[in-house]
Amino acid sequence: MANADLMSRSCGTGNPIDDCWRCDPNWAYNRRRLADCAIGFGKKAIGGKNGKLYIVTDSGDYDAVKPKPGTLRHAVIQDEPLWIIFARDMTIKLKVELIMNSHKTIDGRGANVHIAGGPCITIQYVTNVIIHGIHIHDCKPGGNAMVRDSPDHYGWRTVSDGDGISILGGSHIWIDHCSFSQCTDGLIDAVLASTAITISNNYFTKHDKVMLLGHSDSYTQDKNMHVTIAFNHFAEGLVQRMPMCRFGYFHVVNNDFKYIVKMDFKEF
């Protein structure tokens, strides 16, 4: 069924993304339908729609070069498309950043999944990634270590920034219904000519530099960046970059900004 047809079947939430898949009471048996529900510049991100279901059963992160089957790290580095779900509630504390391969969906629906307390997610020069329903917080820098990014390759990683999600040269990316807070650097940063991105229905709180879109004022390759930011909640405890946009084209629409800015006034 076409994306437009799915979104026209509203079940009353008023949110076109949620109306697309929540109308089905048996959505858990048709998880890949989510891939038809994105809007905006990232609407063609299919993630692992055409792949097998991979169930994460182990919350550990033991070896970044030889990931253990059943862990999230083992799932995301595979070359084949995968739709990744979780066997139960879990908190995943990564030793080094999680380097994703193309055509992957991380689908947290039905479980309470946190990626927290260590380095977090990197989407670097890959395409078609969906991340849905994950709590990402307290992310720290990590690196100066060997990290595998595919079954056939691993390499040396210098120290990461401590972002919640870093998108570097990525395309067709959709981040939806996740929560973000208290990371060392940005909550979501998209740089180095990343494009075709939708960031929707997320909850941001308790952070300084929330979202950076664009590498630097001199990196003109970002002029082709296309990013949609819609239906997000920018909640209490945020300071700046909601978002900060440099070169490119941006939709910033139907977001809820509910933060408090404290200002001190002096009498002259």
Solvent accessible surface area in square Angstrom, and as a share of the most:
residue,aa,sasa,rsa
1,M,146,0.65
2,A,60,0.46
3,N,41,0.21
4,A,72,0.56
5,D,75,0.39
6,L,7,0.04
7,M,52,0.23
8,S,87,0.56
9,R,121,0.44
10,S,72,0.47
11,C,63,0.38
12,G,65,0.62
13,T,73,0.43
14,G,66,0.63
15,N,20,0.10
16,P,41,0.26
17,I,0,0.00
18,D,15,0.08
19,D,5,0.03
20,C,0,0.00
21,W,7,0.02
22,R,111,0.40
23,C,35,0.21
24,D,31,0.16
25,P,119,0.75
26,N,88,0.45
27,W,64,0.23
28,A,46,0.36
29,Y,194,0.74
30,N,72,0.37
31,R,30,0.11
32,R,76,0.28
33,R,28,0.10
34,L,0,0.00
35,A,3,0.03
36,D,33,0.17
37,C,0,0.00
38,A,0,0.00
39,I,31,0.16
40,G,24,0.23
41,F,61,0.26
42,G,0,0.00
43,K,103,0.44
44,K,141,0.60
45,A,0,0.00
46,I,51,0.26
47,G,1,0.01
48,G,0,0.00
49,K,65,0.27
50,N,113,0.58
51,G,14,0.14
52,K,141,0.60
53,L,79,0.39
54,Y,36,0.14
55,I,82,0.42
56,V,0,0.00
57,T,69,0.40
58,D,26,0.14
59,S,36,0.23
60,G,20,0.19
61,D,12,0.06
62,Y,117,0.44
63,D,60,0.31
64,A,14,0.11
65,V,31,0.18
66,K,154,0.65
67,P,17,0.10
68,K,100,0.42
69,P,96,0.60
70,G,11,0.11
71,T,2,0.01
72,L,3,0.01
73,R,3,0.01
74,H,41,0.18
75,A,0,0.00
76,V,0,0.00
77,I,4,0.02
78,Q,31,0.14
79,D,88,0.46
80,E,80,0.36
81,P,43,0.27
82,L,7,0.03
83,W,0,0.00
84,I,0,0.00
85,I,18,0.09
86,F,18,0.07
87,A,56,0.44
88,R,126,0.46
89,D,90,0.47
90,M,15,0.07
91,T,81,0.47
92,I,2,0.01
93,K,134,0.57
94,L,5,0.03
95,K,131,0.55
96,V,12,0.07
97,E,9,0.04
98,L,0,0.00
99,I,9,0.05
100,M,2,0.01
101,N,22,0.11
102,S,23,0.15
103,H,58,0.26
104,K,0,0.00
105,T,0,0.00
106,I,0,0.00
107,D,0,0.00
108,G,2,0.02
109,R,22,0.08
110,G,77,0.75
111,A,21,0.16
112,N,73,0.37
113,V,0,0.00
114,H,46,0.21
115,I,1,0.00
116,A,10,0.08
117,G,27,0.26
118,G,4,0.04
119,P,8,0.05
120,C,5,0.03
121,I,3,0.01
122,T,5,0.03
123,I,0,0.00
124,Q,51,0.23
125,Y,137,0.52
126,V,24,0.14
127,T,39,0.23
128,N,19,0.10
129,V,0,0.00
130,I,0,0.00
131,I,0,0.00
132,H,4,0.02
133,G,18,0.17
134,I,0,0.00
135,H,65,0.29
136,I,0,0.00
137,H,45,0.20
138,D,44,0.23
139,C,0,0.00
140,K,91,0.39
141,P,56,0.35
142,G,14,0.13
143,G,22,0.21
144,N,90,0.46
145,A,28,0.21
146,M,88,0.39
147,V,4,0.02
148,R,36,0.13
149,D,45,0.23
150,S,20,0.13
151,P,55,0.34
152,D,128,0.66
153,H,101,0.45
154,Y,101,0.39
155,G,21,0.20
156,W,146,0.51
157,R,58,0.21
158,T,94,0.54
159,V,85,0.49
160,S,23,0.15
161,D,89,0.46
162,G,2,0.02
163,D,11,0.05
164,G,0,0.00
165,I,0,0.00
166,S,20,0.13
167,I,0,0.00
168,L,42,0.21
169,G,19,0.18
170,G,1,0.01
171,S,29,0.19
172,H,58,0.26
173,I,0,0.00
174,W,0,0.00
175,I,0,0.00
176,D,0,0.00
177,H,54,0.24
178,C,4,0.02
179,S,28,0.18
180,F,2,0.01
181,S,17,0.11
182,Q,92,0.41
183,C,12,0.07
184,T,78,0.45
185,D,33,0.17
186,G,2,0.02
187,L,0,0.00
188,I,0,0.00
189,D,13,0.07
190,A,0,0.00
191,V,16,0.09
192,L,36,0.18
193,A,40,0.31
194,S,0,0.00
195,T,36,0.21
196,A,13,0.10
197,I,0,0.00
198,T,0,0.00
199,I,0,0.00
200,S,0,0.00
201,N,16,0.08
202,N,1,0.00
203,Y,99,0.37
204,F,0,0.00
205,T,22,0.13
206,K,121,0.51
207,H,15,0.07
208,D,65,0.34
209,K,63,0.27
210,V,0,0.00
211,M,0,0.00
212,L,22,0.11
213,L,0,0.00
214,G,0,0.00
215,H,85,0.38
216,S,33,0.21
217,D,110,0.57
218,S,95,0.61
219,Y,54,0.20
220,T,74,0.43
221,Q,98,0.44
222,D,0,0.00
223,K,123,0.52
224,N,92,0.47
225,M,0,0.00
226,H,56,0.25
227,V,0,0.00
228,T,3,0.02
229,I,0,0.00
230,A,0,0.00
231,F,42,0.17
232,N,0,0.00
233,H,86,0.38
234,F,1,0.00
235,A,4,0.03
236,E,75,0.33
237,G,44,0.43
238,L,7,0.03
239,V,97,0.56
240,Q,77,0.34
241,R,64,0.23
242,M,27,0.12
243,P,28,0.17
244,M,65,0.29
245,C,50,0.30
246,R,68,0.25
247,F,67,0.28
248,G,29,0.28
249,Y,132,0.50
250,F,51,0.21
251,H,81,0.36
252,V,68,0.39
253,V,72,0.41
254,N,102,0.52
255,N,26,0.13
256,D,61,0.32
257,F,90,0.38
258,K,129,0.55
259,Y,75,0.29
260,I,144,0.73
261,V,94,0.54
262,K,175,0.74
263,M,128,0.57
264,D,127,0.66
265,F,171,0.71
266,K,163,0.69
267,E,175,0.78
268,F,227,0.94
